[in-house]
């Protein structure tokens, strides 16, 4: 069976045709599962997050019409995985998440100190900062802080040494901290 293209799949969602979910699964199930496994060690939790992403896609498309279906599904899957981590963190903290949180806390204020109306401003500020980065640096930054990739995985993908990746991330966090403090003046 030939795989459907994203536009055709999104069209099925807009028609409320249940084949949209099976076409989505056919096209992206393995890739989403691997993505969820970057966050979660348990296969069952990862599979549940993938299934949750499909359910959320069904509920949100329409009105949302994603330009990049995989990116949209990955965001839904990531949010589901973070929900699992939050639930599990009452019992135990994920060492990777703690490490990433510590790294980013160097440049982003604690969310409890940010009023709700300023979160969107902070998000826009981070997106503006990412827009200033060359493609290779942005890929390293996003790999680490969005896709939850390890330093060694990023090094393998980019061909950089682990030391170079660590240095790049350190410098980008410093630059982000300066960018944020220059924008909001509170730090």
Backbone as CSV, one residue per row, in Angstrom:
resi,resn,N_x,N_y,N_z,CA_x,CA_y,CA_z,C_x,C_y,C_z
1,UNK,0.836,-1.179,0.000,0.000,0.000,0.000,0.881,1.243,0.000
2,UNK,0.623,2.172,-0.866,1.412,3.391,-0.984,1.039,4.357,0.142
3,UNK,2.056,4.993,0.713,1.820,5.933,1.804,1.262,7.242,1.270
4,UNK,0.346,7.807,2.027,-0.256,9.081,1.650,0.675,10.226,2.011
5,UNK,0.594,11.293,1.275,1.344,12.501,1.567,0.639,13.272,2.680
6,UNK,1.389,14.151,3.350,0.853,14.903,4.489,-0.401,15.694,4.137
7,UNK,-0.409,16.376,3.006,-1.562,17.209,2.637,-2.824,16.355,2.505
8,UNK,-2.678,15.167,1.944,-3.832,14.273,1.793,-4.312,13.783,3.159
9,UNK,-3.367,13.495,4.039,-3.734,13.040,5.386,-4.460,14.156,6.137
10,UNK,-3.924,15.367,6.078,-4.565,16.502,6.752,-5.967,16.714,6.166
11,UNK,-6.100,16.530,4.864,-7.413,16.633,4.230,-8.406,15.637,4.823
12,UNK,-7.935,14.418,5.109,-8.806,13.422,5.740,-9.251,13.862,7.130
13,UNK,-8.329,14.477,7.877,-8.708,15.002,9.197,-9.810,16.051,9.045
14,UNK,-9.660,16.932,8.074,-10.656,17.979,7.868,-11.997,17.401,7.428
15,UNK,-11.983,16.263,6.756,-13.218,15.587,6.365,-13.790,14.766,7.524
16,UNK,-13.025,14.692,8.638,-13.363,13.881,9.806,-13.454,12.407,9.419
17,UNK,-12.602,12.011,8.502,-12.527,10.639,8.019,-11.554,9.879,8.935
18,UNK,-12.026,8.812,9.545,-11.205,8.053,10.492,-9.973,7.424,9.850
19,UNK,-9.939,7.353,8.531,-8.757,6.841,7.836,-7.554,7.764,8.039
20,UNK,-7.814,8.995,8.477,-6.721,9.938,8.737,-5.757,9.383,9.776
21,UNK,-6.307,8.793,10.824,-5.458,8.260,11.896,-4.654,7.065,11.401
22,UNK,-5.285,6.158,10.675,-4.530,4.992,10.189,-3.473,5.414,9.171
23,UNK,-3.769,6.410,8.340,-2.766,6.905,7.389,-1.618,7.573,8.126
24,UNK,-1.944,8.298,9.194,-0.904,8.941,10.012,-0.027,7.882,10.657
25,UNK,-0.656,6.857,11.186,0.103,5.772,11.820,1.004,5.079,10.799
26,UNK,0.479,4.826,9.627,1.252,4.155,8.584,2.495,4.970,8.223
27,UNK,2.321,6.281,8.163,3.412,7.157,7.733,4.416,7.460,8.844
28,UNK,3.948,7.624,10.089,4.821,8.170,11.130,4.972,7.337,12.399
29,UNK,4.339,6.195,12.510,4.355,5.464,13.780,5.768,5.151,14.269
30,UNK,6.600,4.567,13.411,7.960,4.192,13.844,8.771,5.419,14.237
31,UNK,8.673,6.449,13.440,9.439,7.673,13.704,8.989,8.341,15.007
32,UNK,7.682,8.391,15.254,7.178,8.976,16.497,7.561,8.131,17.706
33,UNK,7.543,6.812,17.541,7.932,5.942,18.647,9.393,6.189,19.036
34,UNK,10.277,6.257,18.035,11.692,6.540,18.313,11.842,7.902,18.989
35,UNK,11.049,8.863,18.540,11.073,10.201,19.132,10.647,10.132,20.604
36,UNK,9.562,9.452,20.901,9.071,9.336,22.281,10.094,8.623,23.163
37,UNK,10.808,7.648,22.597,11.815,6.900,23.365,12.988,7.781,23.797
38,UNK,13.185,8.914,23.144,14.244,9.831,23.584,13.920,10.426,24.953
39,UNK,12.643,10.463,25.269,12.200,11.038,26.534,11.922,9.977,27.584
40,UNK,11.464,8.819,27.142,10.970,7.797,28.056,11.715,6.485,27.851
41,UNK,12.024,5.824,28.943,12.755,4.569,28.824,11.825,3.377,28.622
42,UNK,10.583,3.504,29.022,9.646,2.401,28.941,8.925,2.400,27.591
43,UNK,8.988,1.261,26.891,8.347,1.143,25.576,6.840,1.388,25.654
44,UNK,6.208,0.894,26.710,4.755,1.067,26.841,4.389,2.543,27.004
45,UNK,5.176,3.273,27.797,4.928,4.710,27.960,5.119,5.441,26.637
46,UNK,6.153,5.058,25.897,6.418,5.695,24.609,5.272,5.425,23.637
47,UNK,4.806,4.182,23.595,3.683,3.833,22.717,2.421,4.593,23.126
48,UNK,2.207,4.729,24.423,1.040,5.475,24.905,1.116,6.944,24.486
49,UNK,2.309,7.512,24.522,2.484,8.909,24.095,2.211,9.070,22.604
50,UNK,2.643,8.110,21.819,2.383,8.146,20.376,0.878,8.070,20.130
51,UNK,0.222,7.152,20.810,-1.232,7.027,20.654,-1.948,8.292,21.130
52,UNK,-1.437,8.890,22.206,-2.011,10.141,22.699,-1.840,11.241,21.652
53,UNK,-0.707,11.247,20.974,-0.476,12.244,19.917,-1.504,12.081,18.798
54,UNK,-1.815,10.834,18.438,-2.838,10.607,17.409,-4.203,11.112,17.875
55,UNK,-4.539,10.822,19.131,-5.831,11.268,19.670,-5.901,12.793,19.715
56,UNK,-4.804,13.421,20.125,-4.777,14.886,20.176,-4.846,15.489,18.771
57,UNK,-4.205,14.832,17.819,-4.284,15.315,16.432,-5.728,15.246,15.945
58,UNK,-6.422,14.159,16.255,-7.813,14.009,15.848,-8.673,15.126,16.437
59,UNK,-8.377,15.497,17.681,-9.165,16.533,18.362,-8.823,17.945,17.888
60,UNK,-7.611,18.148,17.410,-7.169,19.522,17.096,-7.113,19.843,15.607
61,UNK,-7.156,18.805,14.763,-7.189,19.038,13.309,-8.585,18.660,12.837
62,UNK,-9.429,19.496,12.351,-9.344,20.946,12.395,-9.621,21.476,13.797
63,UNK,-9.389,22.716,14.077,-9.195,23.834,13.166,-7.743,24.027,12.722
64,UNK,-6.791,23.431,13.455,-5.391,23.598,13.079,-5.138,22.891,11.760
65,UNK,-4.382,23.533,10.869,-3.962,22.910,9.613,-2.437,22.978,9.590
66,UNK,-1.779,21.923,10.115,-0.317,21.965,10.204,0.355,21.977,8.830
67,UNK,1.368,22.847,8.686,2.165,22.879,7.462,3.080,21.667,7.384
68,UNK,3.566,21.244,8.553,4.467,20.102,8.638,3.830,19.112,9.611
69,UNK,3.204,18.078,9.087,2.458,17.145,9.918,3.354,16.449,10.927
70,UNK,4.548,16.015,10.522,5.410,15.334,11.489,5.799,16.271,12.624
71,UNK,6.156,17.503,12.323,6.538,18.447,13.380,5.369,18.666,14.343
72,UNK,4.172,18.748,13.807,2.983,18.928,14.644,2.773,17.707,15.544
73,UNK,2.863,16.522,14.955,2.706,15.295,15.739,3.820,15.146,16.770
74,UNK,5.039,15.523,16.392,6.162,15.442,17.329,5.933,16.358,18.526
75,UNK,5.397,17.542,18.281,5.096,18.456,19.390,4.037,17.850,20.305
76,UNK,3.015,17.249,19.723,1.978,16.596,20.531,2.565,15.429,21.321
77,UNK,3.411,14.649,20.674,4.042,13.500,21.307,4.984,13.948,22.431
78,UNK,5.738,14.989,22.165,6.659,15.537,23.173,5.880,16.009,24.383
79,UNK,4.788,16.721,24.168,3.976,17.192,25.291,3.410,16.022,26.091
80,UNK,2.987,14.975,25.406,2.488,13.783,26.098,3.606,13.133,26.917
81,UNK,4.804,13.069,26.339,5.945,12.488,27.062,6.297,13.327,28.286
82,UNK,6.272,14.630,28.136,6.562,15.502,29.287,5.496,15.351,30.363
83,UNK,4.253,15.122,29.956,3.195,14.860,30.939,3.494,13.583,31.721
84,UNK,3.961,12.541,31.024,4.325,11.287,31.693,5.482,11.529,32.655
85,UNK,6.473,12.282,32.212,7.627,12.569,33.074,7.185,13.348,34.307
86,UNK,6.312,14.336,34.117,5.810,15.107,35.269,5.091,14.196,36.250
87,UNK,4.265,13.293,35.711,3.523,12.368,36.568,4.493,11.463,37.332
88,UNK,5.481,10.955,36.612,6.449,10.056,37.234,7.418,10.776,38.162
89,UNK,7.597,12.073,37.940,8.594,12.790,38.732,8.174,12.941,40.188
90,UNK,6.898,12.735,40.468,6.475,12.737,41.864,7.141,11.575,42.595
91,UNK,7.411,10.488,41.851,8.059,9.322,42.435,9.573,9.353,42.225
92,UNK,9.995,9.790,41.053,11.432,9.869,40.766,11.665,10.892,39.669
93,UNK,12.771,11.583,39.728,13.100,12.593,38.727,13.881,11.948,37.584
94,UNK,13.605,12.390,36.362,14.366,11.925,35.220,15.707,12.661,35.218
95,UNK,16.801,11.927,35.277,18.120,12.551,35.351,18.367,13.455,34.143
96,UNK,17.955,13.021,32.977,18.162,13.833,31.772,17.379,15.133,31.853
97,UNK,16.121,15.053,32.274,15.292,16.247,32.376,15.864,17.207,33.405
98,UNK,16.355,16.671,34.523,16.969,17.508,35.552,18.184,18.227,34.970
99,UNK,18.988,17.495,34.203,20.178,18.084,33.601,19.809,19.195,32.619
100,UNK,18.829,18.932,31.759,18.408,19.942,30.793,17.816,21.158,31.496
101,UNK,17.025,20.918,32.519,16.435,22.021,33.275,17.532,22.863,33.919
102,UNK,18.525,22.196,34.487,19.637,22.921,35.106,20.371,23.760,34.065
103,UNK,20.623,23.160,32.909,21.323,23.887,31.850,20.548,25.134,31.428
104,UNK,19.264,24.970,31.206,18.466,26.106,30.735,18.190,27.122,31.840
105,UNK,18.223,26.687,33.098,17.979,27.634,34.188,19.086,28.681,34.277
106,UNK,20.219,28.409,33.633,21.305,29.386,33.600,20.903,30.637,32.823
107,UNK,19.964,30.491,31.902,19.645,31.630,31.048,18.168,32.011,31.031
108,UNK,17.294,31.157,31.536,15.871,31.469,31.543,15.402,31.532,32.986
109,UNK,14.689,32.600,33.348,14.199,32.703,34.722,13.265,31.547,35.063
110,UNK,13.193,31.228,36.360,12.280,30.204,36.849,10.866,30.566,36.434
111,UNK,10.133,29.582,35.876,8.795,29.874,35.356,7.861,30.398,36.438
112,UNK,8.096,30.050,37.706,7.226,30.549,38.770,7.418,32.039,38.993
113,UNK,8.554,32.573,38.533,8.803,34.004,38.698,8.331,34.811,37.489
114,UNK,7.794,34.112,36.479,7.334,34.783,35.270,5.810,34.849,35.306
115,UNK,5.238,36.040,35.297,3.772,36.118,35.237,3.263,35.484,33.949
116,UNK,2.036,34.933,33.995,1.465,34.251,32.831,1.498,35.107,31.578
117,UNK,1.242,36.396,31.726,1.198,37.262,30.548,2.587,37.501,29.954
118,UNK,3.641,37.126,30.655,5.000,37.306,30.152,5.548,36.034,29.495
119,UNK,4.878,34.897,29.673,5.356,33.638,29.074,5.404,33.729,27.557
120,UNK,4.382,34.318,26.956,4.375,34.463,25.497,5.514,35.369,25.048
121,UNK,5.776,36.405,25.833,6.880,37.317,25.507,8.213,36.579,25.575
122,UNK,8.382,35.741,26.601,9.607,34.958,26.733,9.738,33.986,25.570
123,UNK,8.631,33.348,25.204,8.641,32.420,24.067,9.044,33.149,22.787
124,UNK,8.491,34.321,22.565,8.832,35.106,21.369,10.306,35.506,21.401
125,UNK,10.803,35.826,22.570,12.205,36.218,22.727,13.134,35.038,22.384
126,UNK,12.786,33.841,22.868,13.595,32.651,22.575,13.545,32.348,21.078
127,UNK,12.357,32.441,20.482,12.241,32.195,19.039,13.056,33.204,18.235
128,UNK,13.042,34.472,18.681,13.840,35.500,17.998,15.326,35.158,18.105
129,UNK,15.746,34.709,19.287,17.140,34.318,19.480,17.499,33.172,18.532
130,UNK,16.645,32.155,18.458,16.913,31.016,17.571,17.030,31.471,16.119
131,UNK,16.263,32.485,15.767,16.320,33.019,14.410,17.647,33.677,14.078
132,UNK,18.407,34.051,15.101,19.704,34.691,14.865,20.822,33.664,14.680
133,UNK,20.554,32.415,15.014,21.595,31.387,14.967,21.763,30.828,13.560
134,UNK,22.993,30.502,13.186,23.199,29.764,11.934,22.508,28.402,12.035
135,UNK,22.195,27.826,10.909,21.440,26.575,10.860,22.099,25.478,11.693
136,UNK,23.423,25.339,11.610,24.084,24.252,12.337,23.970,24.435,13.847
137,UNK,24.110,25.659,14.320,23.989,25.904,15.762,22.547,25.723,16.224
138,UNK,21.607,26.192,15.411,20.192,26.033,15.757,19.845,24.550,15.859
139,UNK,20.396,23.729,14.947,20.141,22.283,14.979,20.689,21.665,16.258
140,UNK,21.857,22.106,16.693,22.448,21.599,17.933,21.570,22.008,19.116
141,UNK,21.184,23.279,19.167,20.364,23.800,20.263,19.016,23.072,20.320
142,UNK,18.348,22.964,19.176,17.038,22.316,19.131,17.157,20.824,19.439
143,UNK,18.217,20.204,18.947,18.428,18.787,19.251,18.491,18.546,20.747
144,UNK,19.203,19.419,21.424,19.376,19.249,22.874,18.123,19.643,23.659
145,UNK,17.594,20.823,23.384,16.559,21.375,24.261,15.134,21.173,23.769
146,UNK,14.946,20.759,22.547,13.596,20.459,22.075,13.414,18.957,21.898
147,UNK,14.402,18.310,21.235,14.289,16.887,20.960,14.909,16.025,22.046
148,UNK,15.497,16.656,23.086,16.019,15.938,24.242,17.126,14.948,23.860
149,UNK,17.944,15.299,22.886,19.016,14.420,22.443,20.228,14.551,23.357
150,UNK,20.952,13.473,23.508,22.167,13.494,24.315,23.282,14.200,23.541
151,UNK,24.292,14.619,24.273,25.465,15.262,23.664,26.090,14.314,22.636
152,UNK,26.200,13.038,23.003,26.838,12.084,22.083,26.011,11.878,20.816
153,UNK,24.682,11.861,20.937,23.836,11.725,19.749,23.977,12.935,18.831
154,UNK,24.022,14.113,19.423,24.185,15.336,18.626,25.544,15.316,17.925
155,UNK,26.571,14.895,18.647,27.914,14.828,18.063,27.936,13.865,16.869
156,UNK,27.290,12.727,17.016,27.248,11.759,15.913,26.523,12.335,14.701
157,UNK,25.393,13.005,14.948,24.604,13.562,13.848,25.343,14.675,13.112
158,UNK,26.046,15.516,13.867,26.655,16.703,13.276,28.089,16.481,12.808
159,UNK,28.731,15.445,13.344,30.133,15.213,13.020,31.072,16.019,13.911
160,UNK,30.505,16.783,14.840,31.323,17.535,15.797,31.757,16.602,16.925
161,UNK,32.829,16.973,17.606,33.220,16.219,18.792,32.245,16.557,19.922
162,UNK,32.172,15.680,20.913,31.310,15.952,22.065,31.746,17.228,22.772
163,UNK,33.044,17.451,22.824,33.570,18.656,23.455,33.089,19.906,22.727
164,UNK,33.107,19.863,21.395,32.643,21.014,20.616,31.156,21.253,20.834
165,UNK,30.370,20.184,20.885,28.931,20.324,21.112,28.689,20.964,22.484
166,UNK,29.397,20.493,23.507,29.240,21.063,24.853,29.606,22.544,24.857
167,UNK,30.683,22.882,24.184,31.117,24.284,24.119,30.098,25.132,23.374
168,UNK,29.605,24.618,22.256,28.585,25.344,21.495,27.353,25.597,22.350
169,UNK,26.892,24.579,23.054,25.703,24.723,23.893,25.935,25.723,25.013
170,UNK,27.105,25.654,25.637,27.430,26.605,26.700,27.385,28.039,26.172
171,UNK,28.027,28.258,25.034,28.061,29.610,24.463,26.666,30.078,24.030
172,UNK,25.882,29.164,23.474,24.524,29.551,23.065,23.659,29.873,24.286
173,UNK,23.835,29.120,25.382,23.078,29.448,26.603,23.475,30.823,27.120
174,UNK,24.762,31.111,27.075,25.235,32.441,27.490,24.635,33.530,26.603
175,UNK,24.664,33.300,25.307,24.091,34.277,24.367,22.591,34.436,24.587
176,UNK,21.902,33.328,24.852,20.467,33.398,25.125,20.202,34.184,26.401
177,UNK,21.004,33.935,27.429,20.843,34.674,28.689,20.988,36.173,28.440
178,UNK,21.998,36.555,27.681,22.205,37.974,27.363,21.044,38.514,26.529
179,UNK,20.578,37.717,25.583,19.464,38.127,24.730,18.205,38.380,25.552
180,UNK,17.937,37.459,26.468,16.737,37.585,27.315,16.876,38.774,28.259
181,UNK,18.024,38.890,28.887,18.177,39.990,29.846,18.157,41.344,29.140
182,UNK,18.605,41.388,27.912,18.552,42.635,27.149,17.133,42.975,26.738
183,UNK,16.279,41.955,26.624,14.887,42.180,26.188,13.981,42.530,27.346
184,UNK,14.132,41.829,28.512,13.149,42.072,29.555,13.666,42.950,30.698
185,UNK,14.964,43.147,30.775,15.527,44.067,31.750,15.368,43.647,33.198
186,UNK,14.785,42.471,33.471,14.558,42.080,34.856,15.722,41.281,35.431
187,UNK,16.685,40.913,34.588,17.801,40.106,35.092,19.058,40.890,35.093
